[in-house]
Amino acid sequence: MAISVVINTYNAEKFLRRVLDSAKDFDEIVVCDMESTDSTLDIAREYGCKIVIFPKGECRSAEPARTFAIQSASSEWVLVIDADELVTPELRNYLYHGIKKENCPKGLFIPRKNLFMGKFSHANFPDFQLRFFIREGTVWPPYVHTFPVVQGRVEKLPRNKSLALVHLADDSMKTMIKKTDLYSDNEVEKKMDKGYGYGALVYRPVFRFFKSFVLKGGFRDGIEGFVCAGFEAFYQFVIVSKIIEYKKNK
């Protein structure tokens, strides 16, 4: 059975060669580009990728283009990776062996390792992402931080770092603040029907900090873990604040 790797791109030249090198042993690589203005498409052509174009328009994330990208693949099975994520040889072998098994699941949550302030974060591992699935019938909602809807049973891979996607991006504080504003706008679209009030301005950030720093082991990362937990709390505060503002201005 064949597996296609699908990568959504927009001005993704920074890590793209490393990403494509890690994915070169799959049956097909599909690059779905949102009208990049850098060398992204030149690199994709250099590696012999199948290239499809999705108009960027007003899109603020890759999610609106995900379903189009998935259905542009030729293989029965699809592995979706971002343009700053590496696939380990162990993960590749695991996937090819898995789809040969009788009654294998139709989708797999894959662990991911994330960099934060120069080190891989304990708090953000395993950071499971639903990235491997059967192509037919799979639809990805057009909102940031969503998972695809897969037709069939879905399971999680073991919490094994050799099977994890390696997330190379290590955003600066400035970039993270910009992304907080951008992504939280998209979160409001998903959650505007929530009955958030003043209490949510307290309990959601507090719980998210506690979850990141204590329950998920961020304390093991020292000051970096503390900052990471603080950002996660801040993100929740911004989302709730924007939802309250939206409802008051309706």
C-alpha positions as CSV (number, residue, x, y, z in Angstrom):
1,M,0.0,0.0,0.0
2,A,1.1,3.5,-0.8
3,I,1.5,6.6,1.4
4,S,1.5,10.2,0.3
5,V,3.0,12.9,2.4
6,V,1.0,16.2,2.2
7,I,2.6,19.5,3.1
8,N,0.8,22.9,3.2
9,T,3.1,25.8,2.5
10,Y,3.3,29.5,2.4
11,N,6.7,31.2,2.3
12,A,8.2,28.0,3.8
13,E,11.7,28.0,2.4
14,K,13.4,28.2,5.9
15,F,13.1,24.5,6.7
16,L,11.6,23.0,3.6
17,R,14.7,21.2,2.3
18,R,15.2,19.4,5.6
19,V,11.5,18.5,5.7
20,L,11.6,17.1,2.1
21,D,14.8,15.1,2.9
22,S,13.0,13.5,5.8
23,A,10.0,12.6,3.6
24,K,11.8,11.5,0.4
25,D,11.3,7.8,0.9
26,F,7.5,7.9,0.8
27,D,5.6,7.1,-2.4
28,E,4.6,10.7,-3.1
29,I,5.0,14.2,-1.7
30,V,2.2,16.7,-2.4
31,V,3.0,20.4,-1.7
32,C,-0.2,22.5,-1.5
33,D,1.1,26.1,-1.7
34,M,-0.9,29.2,-0.9
35,E,0.8,31.5,-3.4
36,S,4.3,31.8,-1.8
37,T,6.5,34.7,-2.7
38,D,9.8,33.2,-1.7
39,S,11.7,30.1,-3.0
40,T,9.2,27.5,-1.7
41,L,8.0,26.4,-5.1
42,D,11.5,26.2,-6.5
43,I,12.5,23.9,-3.7
44,A,9.4,21.8,-4.2
45,R,10.2,21.4,-7.9
46,E,13.8,20.6,-7.1
47,Y,12.6,17.6,-5.1
48,G,10.1,16.4,-7.7
49,C,7.0,17.1,-5.5
50,K,3.5,17.2,-6.9
51,I,2.5,20.8,-6.6
52,V,-1.1,22.1,-6.2
53,I,-2.1,25.7,-5.5
54,F,-4.7,27.0,-3.1
55,P,-5.5,30.8,-3.3
56,K,-4.4,32.5,-0.1
57,G,-7.1,35.1,-0.2
58,E,-8.0,36.0,3.4
59,C,-6.8,32.7,4.9
60,R,-4.9,33.2,8.1
61,S,-3.8,29.6,8.6
62,A,-3.4,26.4,6.5
63,E,-6.6,24.8,7.7
64,P,-8.9,26.1,4.9
65,A,-6.6,24.4,2.4
66,R,-6.1,21.1,4.3
67,T,-9.0,19.1,2.7
68,F,-8.1,20.3,-0.8
69,A,-4.5,19.2,-0.2
70,I,-5.4,15.8,1.2
71,Q,-7.7,15.0,-1.7
72,S,-5.0,16.1,-4.2
73,A,-2.9,13.1,-3.0
74,S,-2.8,9.9,-5.1
75,S,-2.3,7.3,-2.4
76,E,-4.8,5.5,-0.2
77,W,-3.0,6.7,2.9
78,V,-1.9,10.2,3.8
79,L,0.6,11.6,6.2
80,V,0.1,15.4,6.8
81,I,3.2,17.3,8.0
82,D,3.8,21.0,8.3
83,A,6.6,22.7,6.5
84,D,8.7,22.8,9.7
85,E,8.3,19.2,10.8
86,L,10.6,16.2,10.2
87,V,9.6,12.5,9.8
88,T,11.9,10.1,11.5
89,P,12.9,6.8,9.8
90,E,11.3,4.9,12.7
91,L,8.0,6.7,12.2
92,R,8.1,6.0,8.4
93,N,8.7,2.3,9.0
94,Y,6.0,2.1,11.7
95,L,3.4,3.5,9.3
96,Y,4.3,1.2,6.4
97,H,4.2,-1.8,8.6
98,G,1.0,-0.7,10.3
99,I,-1.1,-0.4,7.1
100,K,-0.3,-4.0,6.2
101,K,-1.9,-5.3,9.3
102,E,-5.4,-6.7,9.2
103,N,-8.0,-4.4,10.7
104,C,-5.6,-1.5,11.1
105,P,-7.1,1.8,12.4
106,K,-8.1,4.3,9.8
107,G,-6.3,7.2,11.5
108,L,-3.4,7.6,13.9
109,F,-2.6,10.4,16.4
110,I,1.2,10.9,16.1
111,P,3.2,12.4,19.0
112,R,5.2,15.6,18.3
113,K,8.3,17.1,19.9
114,N,8.2,20.9,20.1
115,L,11.1,23.4,20.5
116,F,10.6,26.3,23.0
117,M,13.3,28.8,23.8
118,G,16.0,26.6,22.3
119,K,15.1,23.2,23.9
120,F,12.5,20.5,23.4
121,S,9.7,21.0,25.8
122,H,8.6,18.4,28.3
123,A,5.2,20.1,28.8
124,N,4.4,19.9,25.1
125,F,5.3,16.2,24.6
126,P,3.7,14.1,23.3
127,D,1.5,16.8,21.8
128,F,-0.6,14.2,19.8
129,Q,-1.6,15.3,16.3
130,L,-4.1,13.4,14.1
131,R,-1.9,13.4,11.0
132,F,-2.0,9.9,9.4
133,F,-5.3,8.5,8.0
134,I,-7.0,7.0,5.0
135,R,-7.6,9.6,2.4
136,E,-11.1,8.7,1.3
137,G,-13.8,10.6,3.1
138,T,-11.4,12.5,5.4
139,V,-12.4,16.2,5.8
140,W,-10.4,18.9,7.8
141,P,-12.5,21.7,9.4
142,P,-11.3,25.1,8.1
143,Y,-10.4,26.4,11.6
144,V,-7.0,26.7,13.3
145,H,-6.1,24.0,15.8
146,T,-8.6,21.5,14.6
147,F,-8.2,17.8,13.7
148,P,-9.5,16.1,10.6
149,V,-12.7,14.0,10.6
150,V,-11.7,10.5,9.6
151,Q,-14.1,7.8,8.5
152,G,-13.2,4.9,10.8
153,R,-11.4,3.9,14.0
154,V,-8.7,6.2,15.2
155,E,-5.9,5.3,17.7
156,K,-2.8,6.9,19.2
157,L,0.8,5.8,18.6
158,P,2.9,4.9,21.6
159,R,4.5,7.8,23.6
160,N,7.8,7.1,21.9
161,K,10.1,9.9,20.9
162,S,11.6,8.0,18.0
163,L,8.1,7.9,16.5
164,A,7.4,11.6,17.0
165,L,7.3,14.3,14.4
166,V,10.1,16.8,15.1
167,H,8.8,20.3,15.1
168,L,11.8,22.6,14.1
169,A,10.2,26.0,14.5
170,D,11.3,27.9,17.6
171,D,9.4,31.1,17.5
172,S,10.7,34.3,19.2
173,M,8.6,36.0,21.8
174,K,7.6,38.7,19.3
175,T,6.4,36.1,16.8
176,M,4.5,34.2,19.4
177,I,2.6,37.3,20.5
178,K,1.7,38.0,16.8
179,K,0.5,34.4,16.4
180,T,-1.5,34.7,19.6
181,D,-3.5,37.6,18.2
182,L,-3.8,35.9,14.8
183,Y,-4.8,32.4,15.9
184,S,-7.1,33.6,18.7
185,D,-9.2,35.4,16.1
186,N,-9.8,32.1,14.4
187,E,-10.5,30.4,17.7
188,V,-13.3,32.9,18.3
189,E,-15.0,31.7,15.2
190,K,-15.0,28.1,16.6
191,K,-16.1,29.0,20.1
192,M,-18.3,32.0,19.9
193,D,-21.3,30.0,21.0
194,K,-19.6,29.2,24.4
195,G,-21.1,30.8,27.4
196,Y,-17.9,32.4,28.7
197,G,-18.2,35.1,31.3
198,Y,-15.9,36.7,33.9
199,G,-15.2,33.4,35.6
200,A,-13.7,31.9,32.4
201,L,-11.2,34.8,32.4
202,V,-9.8,33.3,35.6
203,Y,-10.3,29.6,35.6
204,R,-9.3,28.9,31.9
205,P,-5.9,30.6,32.1
206,V,-5.2,29.3,35.6
207,F,-6.0,25.7,34.7
208,R,-4.0,25.9,31.5
209,F,-1.0,27.2,33.4
210,F,-1.3,24.4,36.0
211,K,-1.8,21.8,33.3
212,S,1.3,22.9,31.4
213,F,3.7,23.6,34.3
214,V,2.6,20.9,36.7
215,L,0.5,18.1,35.2
216,K,2.5,17.9,31.9
217,G,5.9,18.4,33.6
218,G,6.9,21.9,32.3
219,F,8.6,22.5,35.7
220,R,11.4,20.2,34.4
221,D,12.3,22.8,31.8
222,G,13.0,25.5,34.4
223,I,12.3,29.1,33.4
224,E,11.6,28.0,29.8
225,G,8.8,25.8,31.1
226,F,7.4,28.6,33.3
227,V,7.3,31.0,30.3
228,C,5.7,28.3,28.1
229,A,3.0,27.8,30.7
230,G,2.5,31.5,31.0
231,F,2.0,31.8,27.2
232,E,-0.6,29.0,27.2
233,A,-2.5,30.8,30.0
234,F,-2.3,34.1,28.2
235,Y,-3.6,32.5,25.0
236,Q,-6.7,31.3,26.8
237,F,-7.2,34.8,28.4
238,V,-7.1,36.4,25.0
239,I,-9.6,33.9,23.5
240,V,-12.1,34.4,26.3
241,S,-11.7,38.2,26.2
242,K,-12.3,38.3,22.5
243,I,-15.4,36.2,22.7
244,I,-16.8,38.4,25.5
245,E,-16.0,41.5,23.4
246,Y,-17.6,40.0,20.3
247,K,-20.8,39.2,22.2
248,K,-21.0,42.7,23.7
249,N,-20.6,44.3,20.3
250,K,-23.2,42.1,18.5
